Amino acid sequence: SEGGPASIGAGVALTLSTLENVASVPDTVAITAGGLEVRALVAPDADNASTVSATASSGASGKVSVAGSVAIAIVDHETRADLRTDVDLRGGDLVLEAVSALKAEVRALPVGAGSQATGSVGVGLSFALAVIDDRTTAELADDVVVSRLRDATLTATATAATEVEAKMGAAGGDVTVTPAIAIALSTVTATARLGTGALSLTGDLSATADLNASAKASAGAEASGAATAAVGVALGLAIGNHEALAILARTVSAGGDVTLGARVVSATTGEASASAAGSPEEEPSDSTPDAQNRTGVDKKVGGARDHADGVAGDRGMATSAGADKGTPAAETSGGSVSVAAAVGIALSFVRAATIVTAPSIVASGAVTFATALNADAISTADGSATDGGSAAIGAGVAISLARHENLAVVPASLTVTAHDLVLSATVAVDGADDTAEVSATASSGAAGGVSVAGSVALALVDQQTLAAIRGTVVLTGGDASLTAASRVKATARALPDGVGVQASGSVGIGVSFALVLLDDTVTALVDDEVSVTGARDLRLSASA
């Protein structure tokens, strides 16, 4: 913290967490019993969750001061309860239950003001990264035979909260630079699966997956007090890959009800703030395309995402890659954004679905496919340049992308024979929250001899909610009910900070661009040429 003519203060924190919580009955064991329970649960403690953290802090003081904080956490967790051998349950029940809870915190922070230069240069850098791959599965394995079974219950429940924070400050000197980068890549899945084969039971079958996951990346950079230049740049990038699946791959004959359920509550948040002279002026490298033909802000964001994917891929963990998972371009009708002081990105890829590949389900009671989804994607960026000297560029870019699927479908390959059929794809209610929020808020301001302020906010929503009969349905005098419901609130705000641009010299420019693209499709459907026979009442409801 007191380095004389030159001072370097650096802190590095690295955490690797690999967890396997597996309750498995292997195929080498033969079981005859009056019932079987296989559970992989969370061991109770003060917070009833696995906690993974990495915290780094740094500071430096001298004529040339460099402070750097790097915090990285890599989390690869698997929770599994499965049955892999034939069992005879003599009229008893089968229970497979997997439960997980994860809390991940990564922080790269300054000590005091961070880098305090008394001479020519002050540089403060913070980088925080969390890569999460958390899988929770309850599974009846392929071709396993369960004899003399009454009720079967498969439950997969997962909760995961990831928070990443990068902050840095630098003060004094002729040149003060403070980049702060926070990246959260959160892949969390909950799966209840019945593998291939056949299942006969006298009672009820229930397979449900429930997921509650969040990912937040927050970056802040503060540069002040430089006589000739000050640059504070912040990037907060959060990616949420969150999925709950109920999968049936075997034929079922049940004396009672058959229920498949999948529910997801998800929140993805990217935040960034930078206050000083704002972003650096555009350089030739900003307009030079990279290998993916990205330039400017898109190149910086793409580089951060590529790095997170590379870290995950090197360890065989899930990445954010996918044909439909591209990062939206930071652009307006006038072209792409070259430089920005603050960039907040929230990318939300969420699915709740029932997936049936079996040819038939026969139930004396009701067959129910029920899914529910409530997923937020929120981005904010404050790119104010409040003290720019001779030139100030204050630009904020906020982008939220939401690609969501909520699907309860009888596929074309399936024949359902039951008394009643219920298909429900609705909103997951989380406490008082019954609406998915997708928002982008960007603010900017600039003060200097030549001042440029720009706010760009993009909120892009592609959400599909579907309750559909595409296969054959034979009912024995009961009802068929199809319900699809969605609630989405989408907003984009591009605002000034204070009065926006305050030019003390010759030029003042302020630009704001806000865009919402909303494609929210809600459908209750009996498909063309589909056969539905034996029903008393048929009800279809779609609301948005």
N, C-alpha and C positions, 0 to 999 in steps of 0.2 A: 504493500500500500504506500510505501515511501521509497521511491527508487532513485532519487537523485536525478542526474541528467537524463537517464532513460529508465523506464519502469515497465515491466511486463508482468501482469497478474492474470493467471489462467486457472480455471477450474473445470475439470472433466469428470462427469459421473456416468457410468455405464452399468445398466442392469439387464441381465438376461434371466428370464423366468420360463422354465419348461416344467409343466405340470401334467401328470397323468393320474386321473382319478377314475379307475376302471373297476367295475363290478361285473364280472363275466363268468358265465357257466360254460366251460369249454366242451368241445365235442368228444373229449376223452372220458367224460363222466356220464353215467346212466342214472337217472333220477326217477323214482316212484314215490309219490308223496301225496298228502291231502291238500296241497297248495304250494305255491312257490313265489317268493318275493326276491327280486334282485334290485338293489338300490345303490346308486352312487350319489352321495349327498354332500352338502357343505358341513364341515365340522364347525359346531357352534363356538364362537368366541365373542370378543367385545363388539365387533362390527359385522360378524357373520358373513365375511367376504374375504377372498384372497386379495391382499393389498400389495401392489407392485409400484415402487417409486424410484425416481432418479432426480436428484436436485444438485445443481452446480451453481456456484456464485463466484464472482470475481470483481476486482477493482484494482486500479493503478493510479499513481500520482507521481508526476515528474515532468521534465521538459518535453520528452517524447513518451507518451503513455499509451499502452495497449492493454486492454482488458478483454478477456474472452471467456464465456461460459458455454459449455457444451454438455447437454444432458440427453441421454438416449436410453430408452427402455424397449426391449424386444420381448414380447409375451406370446408364448405358444402353449395354450392350455387345451386339454381334452378331458371331457367328462363323459363317461359312457357306462350304461347299464344294458347288458345284452344277454341273450340266451342263444347258445350255439349247439345245443345237443337236444336229442329227442327226450321228452318227458311224459310220464303218465301221472296225471294229477287226481285221479280217482274222484272226480266230481268237484274238485276244489278250484281255486282261482289262481290266475297268473298276474303278477304285478311287476312291471319293469319301470323304474323311475330314475331319472337322471336330473340333478339339480346343480347349478353352478352360480357363483356370484363373484364378480371381479371388480376391483377398483384400481385404476392405474392413474398415477399422477407423475408428470414429468415437468420440471421447472428449471429454466436457465435464467439466472437473475443477476443484477448488479449488486455490489456491496456499496452502499451509499450512492454517490452519483455515477459510479462505474469508473470511467476513465476521466481523470482530471489532469489536463495538460497545462503546465505553466509556460511552455515554450511553443514549439511549432506545430505539433501534431497530437491529437487525441483520438484514439480509435477504440470503440467498444463494440464487441460482437457477441450476440447470443444466438444459440441454435438449440432447439429442443425438438425431439422426434420420439413419437410412440408408434410402434408397429404391433398391432394386436391381431391374433388369430385364435379365437375362442370358440370351441365346438362342443355342443352338448347334445347327446344322442341317446335315445331309448330305442332298442332294436330287437326284434325277433328275426334272427338271421335266415338267410335263404335256405329253403328246403328242410327246415326244422319241423318235426312233427310233434304236436302237443295233443295228447289223447285224453279223453274223459275230462274235458274242460268245461267249467261253468262260465265265469266271467274273465275277461282279459282286459287289462288296463295298462296302456303305455303312456308315460308322461315325460316330456322334456321341458324343463324350465330354466331359463338363463336370464341373468341380469348382469350388465356390464356398463361401467361408467369410466370414460377415458377423458382426462383433462391435461392439456399441454399448454404451457405458458413460456414465452420467451420475452424478456424485457432487458433493455440495456440503455445506459445513458453515457454521454460524453460531454465534457464541458471544458472551455478554455482553449488556448492555443490558436494558431492561425487556421488550422484545418481540423474540423471535428466531424467524425463519421460514426454513425451508430446503426448498423443493420441488425434487425432482429427477425428471426425466422422460427415459426412454430408449425409443426406438421403432425397431424393425427391421422393415422390409417387404421381404422377400426373395422375388422371383419368378425362378425359374431353371428352364429347360427344355432338354432334349436330345431332338432329333427326327431320326430316319432315315426318309426318305420317298421312295417311288417313285410319281410322279404318274400321271395317267391315260394310257391307251394300251395297248400290248402289248409284251411282252418275251419274246424267244426266245433261249435260251442252251444251249450244249452241256454246260456244267459246273454249278457251284453258284451259288446266289444267297443272300447273307447281308445282312440289314439290321438293325443293332443300335444301341440308344441306351443309354448308361450315365451315370448322374448321381450325384454325391456332393455334397450341399449342407447347409449349416448356417446357422442364424440365432440370434443370442443378443443379448438386451437386458437390461442390468443397471443398476439404479438404486439409489442409496444416499443418504440424507439424514441429517445429524447436526446437531441443534440442542441446545445446552447452555448452562448458566450464566445464563439469564435469571432476573431476580428475580420477574417477575409472569407471564410466559407464554413458552412455547417450543413450537414446532410443527415437526416433521420429517415430510414427506410424500414418498413415493417411488412411482413407477409405472414398471414395466418391462413393455413390450408387444412381443412377438415374433410375427411372422406369417410362416410358411413356405409359399409356393406352389411346390411342387417336382414336376416331371413329366418322365417319360421315355416316349417314344412311338416305336413302330415302325409305320409306316403304309404299306400297300400299296393303291394305287388302280388298278393296271393288271393285266390278265391276264398270267399267267406260264406259259411252257412251258420246263421245265428238264430237261437230261439227267442232272443229279445231284440234289443236295438243295436244298431251299428252307427258309431259317431266318429267322424274325423274332424279335428279342429286345429286351426293355426291362428295365432294372434301376435301382432307386433306393435309395440310402442317404441318409436325411435326419435332421436333428436340429434341433428348435426349442425354445429355452429362454427363459423370461421370469423375471427375478429382481428382487426389491425388498426393501430393508431400510430401516427408519426407527427411530431411537432418540432419544428426548427425552421431551417431554410427550405424544408421539404425535400423533394427528390432531386438527384443530380440532373443536369441538363442531358439531353439526348446525345449519345455518342454513336460513332459509326457501327460499333458492335451491336447496338440495340436494333438496328435495321438489317443486320446480317442474319439470314435465316439459319436455323439449326438443321439437324438431320431430318426433323419432322416438319420442316418449313415454317417453324414458328419464329416470330420476331417480338421485340419489345416486351411488354408485360406477359404475353402468352409464353414467351421463351423462359422467363423467370419462373412462372408458375409450373410450366411443363417440366422444367429441370428439377424443381422441388418434388413434384409427383413421381417423376422417373427415379429419383434417388430413393424415395420411400419404397417404391415397387422393387427396386434392385436389392435393397436390404431384405425385404420379405422373400423375394425369389431366391436369393442366395441360401436361405435357410429352409427352402421348401415350403414356405408359408404362403397363404393366400395373398394375392396382389389385388390392386384396384383395376387391373386391365380388363377389357371387354369391348366387343364391337359396339355396344350401345352405351358405353361409359366414358366417352370422351369429355374433356374439359371444354366448356363453352369458351369461345374467343372473347377477349376483352376488346370489343369494338363497337362503334356506332355507325350510323349511316355515312359518316365522313371518313371511316377507316378505322384501323386498329389503334390502340393506345400504346404509345411508345415507352413512356415513363410514368411512374406513379410513386408517391411517397408511402401510401398505405394500400395494401391489397388484402381483402378478406374474401375467402372462397369457401363455400359449403357445397359439397357434392354428396347427395343422398340417393343411395340405390337400395330400395327396400322392397321385400316381397313377403306376402302371406299367402299360402296356397295349399290346397289339397291336390295331391297327385296320385292318380289311380291308374295302374297299368294292368291290373287283374281283369280277367274277362267277365267275372260275375260276382255279385253280392246278393245273397238271399237272406232276408230277415223277417221274422214273424212280427216284429214291431216296426219302428221307424228307422229309416236311413237318413242321417243328417251329415251334411258337409257344411261346416261353419268356419268362415275366416273373418278376421277383423284387423284393421290397419289404421294407425294414426302416426304419421311421420312428419317431423318438422325439418326444414332446412333454412337456416338463418345466417346471413352474412352482414357484417358491418365494416366500414372503412372510413377512418378519419384522416384525411391527408393534408391537414392544415400546415401552411408555412407562414408562421406568424412573425418571423423576424428574419427577413431574407436579405437585408443589406441592399446591395446594388441590383440583385436579381433574385426572384423567388418563384419556385414552381411548387404549388400545392395541389396534388391530385390524389383522389381517392377512388378506388375501384372495388365494388362489392358485387359478387356473382353468387347466386344460389341456383343450383340445379337439382330438381327432384324427379327421379324416375321410379315410380311406385306401381306395384301390381298387387291386387287383392282379388284372388281367384278361387271360387268354389264351383267346380265344374264336374258334371258327369260326362266323361269323354266318349267319343264315338265308338270306342272299342269295348265299352262296358254295358252290361245288362244288369239292371237293378230290379229285383223282385222284393217287394215289401208291402206293409200295410200303408205307411205314409212315407213321403219324401220331402225333406226340408233342405233347401239350398240357401245359404245366407252369406253374403259378402258385405260387411257393414263397417262402421267406424268403431275402432277400439276406444272405449272411454277410459281415460286415465284420471281418476279423481274428478275434478271439475272440467277437465280438458276434453272436449269432444270435437275439436277442429284441428285439422292439419294446417300448420302455418308455414308458408314459404315466403320469405321476405329478403330484400336486399336494400341496404341503406348506406349511401355514400355521401360524405360531406367533405368540403374543401374550402380553403381560404388562402390568400396570399397577400403579403405586405412587403413591398420593396420598390426600388426604382423602376424595374421591369417586373410586373407581377402577372402570373398566369395561374388560374385556379380551375380545376376541372373535377366534376363528380360524375361517375358512371355507375349506374345501378341496374343489374339485370336479374330478373327472377323468371326462371324457366321451369314449367311444370308439365310433366307427361305422366298422368295417372290413369290407370285402368282399373275399374271395379266391375266384376263380372260374376253373375250367378246364372249358370246355363245348363240346360239339358241338351247334350249332343249325342247321347247314346239311347238305348232302349229302356223304357221304364214300364214295369208291370206292377200295378198296385191292386191290393185285395180289398177294395172298398174304402180306402182312406183318402187323404188329401195330398195334393202336391203344392208346395209353397216355394216361390222363388223371390228372394229379396236382395236388392243391391242398393247400397246407400253410401254417399260420400259427402264429406264437408271439408272444403278447402278454402283457405284465405290466402290470397297472393297479393303482395304489395312490393312496389319498387319506388324508392325515394332517392333523388339526387338533389342535395341541398347545399346551401352555402354555410360556412361557419362564420357567424357574425354577419358582416356585410358582404362577405365573399372576397372580392378583390379590392385592395387598398394600395393603389400605386402612388408612390411619392415622387415619381419621375415621369417618364415619357409615355409608358404603355401600361395599360391594365386590361386583362382579358379574363372573362369568367364564362365557363361553359358547363352546362348540366345536361345529362342524358339519362332517362329512366325508361325501362321497358319491362313489361310483363307479357310473357307468352304462356297462355294457359290452355292445356288440352286435357280436360277431365272427362273421361268417358265412363258412364255408369249404365250398365245394361243388365236387365233380367230377360233371359232368352230361352225359348224352346225353339231349337234350330229347325231349319227346313228339313222336311221329309222324316222327321223323328217320330217314333211311335210311342205314345203314352196311352196305356189302356188300364181299365179297372179303377180309375180315379173317381172320387165323389166330387170334390171341388178342386179347381186349379186356380191358383192366385199368383199373379206376377206383379211386383212392385219395384220401381226404380226411382230413386230420389237423389238429388244433388243440390 
